[in-house]
Amino acid sequence: MRTSLMIVACFALALPAAAEDVSVSGCVEPGVEAGCLMMKAGDELYNVTHAKPKPEIGKYGTVMGTLSDGVDICQQGKIVDPST
């Protein structure tokens, strides 16, 4: 019985989290790593580097996309990918 519960628990942990759609509005600012683009909304920092078309630093806009639990070279902010 205990082994069965452990197998079920491990399987549940391996399932991907449900994707969360987000819409972030703000000014685009450079990240700490070269080429990285960030937007701050409230207390949250979002990595919008992967947005198409590429946002311009210093411009105000809205980026919509899906939060990713992946990792990229920017190493900061919640990754919004794919995003537009």
Backbone as CSV, one residue per row, in Angstrom:
resi,resn,N_x,N_y,N_z,CA_x,CA_y,CA_z,C_x,C_y,C_z
1,MET,0.817,-1.187,0.000,0.000,0.000,0.000,0.865,1.256,0.000
2,ARG,1.890,1.274,0.832,2.760,2.443,0.924,3.494,2.682,-0.398
3,THR,3.938,1.615,-1.043,4.620,1.738,-2.325,3.675,2.331,-3.369
4,SER,2.428,1.904,-3.373,1.440,2.431,-4.324,1.241,3.920,-4.141
5,LEU,1.175,4.361,-2.894,1.005,5.783,-2.633,2.202,6.588,-3.102
6,MET,3.398,6.059,-2.923,4.600,6.757,-3.362,4.627,6.864,-4.883
7,ILE,4.227,5.816,-5.578,4.197,5.844,-7.041,3.200,6.881,-7.523
8,VAL,2.028,6.921,-6.923,1.013,7.906,-7.292,1.521,9.309,-7.004
9,ALA,2.163,9.526,-5.877,2.685,10.842,-5.515,3.759,11.291,-6.500
10,CYS,4.650,10.406,-6.888,5.706,10.742,-7.852,5.105,11.079,-9.211
11,PHE,4.091,10.336,-9.629,3.446,10.598,-10.907,2.766,11.961,-10.879
12,ALA,2.117,12.293,-9.797,1.433,13.573,-9.677,2.428,14.732,-9.734
13,LEU,3.597,14.579,-9.147,4.614,15.617,-9.183,5.192,15.791,-10.573
14,ALA,5.165,14.760,-11.399,5.735,14.816,-12.739,4.803,15.483,-13.745
15,LEU,3.529,15.660,-13.415,2.598,16.275,-14.337,2.910,17.760,-14.483
16,PRO,2.846,18.288,-15.713,3.110,19.717,-15.885,1.989,20.558,-15.288
17,ALA,2.351,21.728,-14.817,1.346,22.646,-14.268,0.509,23.213,-15.413
18,ALA,-0.709,23.550,-15.117,-1.576,24.141,-16.131,-0.998,25.491,-16.553
19,ALA,-0.965,25.728,-17.857,-0.439,26.984,-18.375,-1.353,28.133,-17.948
20,GLU,-0.750,29.232,-17.564,-1.515,30.395,-17.126,-1.324,31.522,-18.127
21,ASP,-2.417,31.982,-18.725,-2.363,33.103,-19.654,-2.255,34.402,-18.859
22,VAL,-1.408,35.317,-19.345,-1.224,36.593,-18.673,-1.248,37.730,-19.691
23,SER,-1.563,38.896,-19.206,-1.489,40.121,-19.986,-0.755,41.125,-19.109
24,VAL,0.390,41.611,-19.585,1.238,42.504,-18.797,1.358,43.838,-19.530
25,SER,1.058,44.917,-18.844,1.202,46.253,-19.429,2.231,47.037,-18.641
26,GLY,3.082,47.743,-19.359,4.096,48.554,-18.701,5.165,48.989,-19.670
27,CYS,6.221,49.571,-19.130,7.358,50.029,-19.919,8.375,48.890,-20.005
28,VAL,8.918,48.699,-21.178,9.934,47.661,-21.374,11.266,48.211,-20.883
29,GLU,11.968,47.406,-20.091,13.269,47.809,-19.572,14.273,46.687,-19.815
30,PRO,15.551,47.038,-19.896,16.552,45.993,-20.122,16.715,45.115,-18.882
31,GLY,16.999,43.843,-19.127,17.294,42.934,-18.034,18.753,43.042,-17.632
32,VAL,19.155,42.281,-16.639,20.553,42.330,-16.192,21.480,41.643,-17.195
33,GLU,20.969,40.719,-17.979,21.759,40.044,-19.006,21.526,40.728,-20.349
34,ALA,22.542,40.797,-21.174,22.447,41.441,-22.485,21.344,40.804,-23.327
35,GLY,20.511,41.647,-23.936,19.463,41.166,-24.824,18.170,40.781,-24.127
36,CYS,18.134,40.827,-22.810,16.929,40.442,-22.076,16.018,41.647,-21.893
37,LEU,14.705,41.406,-21.997,13.706,42.464,-21.885,12.738,42.131,-20.761
38,MET,12.478,43.111,-19.889,11.616,42.911,-18.735,10.498,43.942,-18.718
39,MET,9.384,43.567,-18.073,8.276,44.488,-17.805,7.872,44.283,-16.364
40,LYS,7.626,45.386,-15.662,7.193,45.294,-14.279,5.718,45.659,-14.208
41,ALA,4.946,44.820,-13.552,3.520,45.064,-13.344,3.255,44.871,-11.858
42,GLY,2.997,45.964,-11.162,2.830,45.875,-9.715,4.142,45.458,-9.089
43,ASP,4.111,44.419,-8.273,5.330,43.903,-7.631,5.975,42.775,-8.423
44,GLU,5.401,42.413,-9.556,5.903,41.277,-10.343,6.768,41.755,-11.503
45,LEU,7.825,40.998,-11.794,8.702,41.261,-12.921,8.499,40.151,-13.942
46,TYR,8.266,40.533,-15.197,8.012,39.562,-16.255,9.097,39.648,-17.315
47,ASN,9.553,38.492,-17.753,10.551,38.376,-18.806,9.797,38.290,-20.134
48,VAL,9.866,39.348,-20.955,9.157,39.396,-22.230,10.123,39.311,-23.407
49,THR,11.288,38.742,-23.184,12.327,38.628,-24.198,11.855,37.883,-25.433
50,HIS,10.968,36.913,-25.271,10.555,36.058,-26.382,9.361,36.607,-27.161
51,ALA,8.898,37.815,-26.828,7.726,38.390,-27.505,8.026,38.652,-28.980
52,LYS,7.037,38.426,-29.799,7.111,38.712,-31.234,5.967,39.641,-31.565
53,PRO,6.152,40.790,-32.173,7.448,41.395,-32.485,8.176,41.828,-31.211
54,LYS,9.485,41.990,-31.349,10.321,42.313,-30.188,9.984,43.702,-29.652
55,PRO,9.648,43.808,-28.360,9.351,45.117,-27.761,10.597,46.004,-27.723
56,GLU,10.388,47.312,-27.789,11.493,48.260,-27.735,11.674,48.778,-26.308
57,ILE,12.927,48.847,-25.873,13.236,49.367,-24.541,12.741,50.809,-24.440
58,GLY,12.075,51.118,-23.320,11.573,52.453,-23.065,10.174,52.704,-23.595
59,LYS,9.627,51.771,-24.356,8.275,51.935,-24.911,7.253,51.293,-23.988
60,TYR,6.071,51.911,-23.900,4.969,51.362,-23.115,4.149,50.468,-24.026
61,GLY,3.702,49.341,-23.497,2.868,48.446,-24.290,2.283,47.337,-23.436
62,THR,1.612,46.427,-24.108,1.008,45.271,-23.454,1.525,44.014,-24.132
63,VAL,1.946,43.061,-23.337,2.398,41.760,-23.834,1.448,40.709,-23.291
64,MET,0.943,39.873,-24.188,0.050,38.792,-23.793,0.714,37.463,-24.147
65,GLY,0.535,36.493,-23.265,1.120,35.186,-23.528,0.844,34.218,-22.403
66,THR,1.665,33.201,-22.348,1.521,32.129,-21.373,2.755,32.088,-20.486
67,LEU,2.544,31.986,-19.183,3.678,31.849,-18.265,4.356,30.507,-18.497
68,SER,5.660,30.534,-18.552,6.451,29.325,-18.766,7.212,29.000,-17.488
69,ASP,7.332,27.712,-17.203,8.140,27.328,-16.045,9.542,26.932,-16.498
70,GLY,9.889,27.306,-17.726,11.207,27.014,-18.271,12.278,27.925,-17.697
71,VAL,13.480,27.754,-18.196,14.634,28.530,-17.758,15.268,29.138,-19.002
72,ASP,15.733,30.380,-18.910,16.466,30.951,-20.035,17.666,31.736,-19.514
73,ILE,18.411,32.348,-20.419,19.649,33.015,-20.018,19.431,34.264,-19.186
74,CYS,18.215,34.819,-19.203,17.951,36.062,-18.462,17.988,35.859,-16.953
75,GLN,17.575,34.718,-16.479,17.626,34.352,-15.066,16.915,35.346,-14.151
76,GLN,15.873,36.005,-14.673,15.086,36.890,-13.823,13.691,37.030,-14.412
77,GLY,12.736,37.308,-13.572,11.372,37.526,-14.004,10.643,36.235,-14.371
78,LYS,9.313,36.338,-14.375,8.474,35.227,-14.807,8.468,35.237,-16.329
79,ILE,8.820,34.123,-16.944,8.939,34.052,-18.395,7.556,33.988,-19.030
80,VAL,7.315,34.908,-19.974,6.083,34.916,-20.755,6.459,34.429,-22.155
81,ASP,6.109,33.175,-22.457,6.491,32.575,-23.734,5.524,31.473,-24.090
82,PRO,4.880,31.453,-25.206,5.007,32.445,-26.274,4.249,33.713,-25.911
83,SER,4.638,34.812,-26.542,3.977,36.077,-26.243,3.936,36.967,-27.465
84,THR,2.956,37.859,-27.462,2.835,38.838,-28.559,2.640,40.212,-27.971
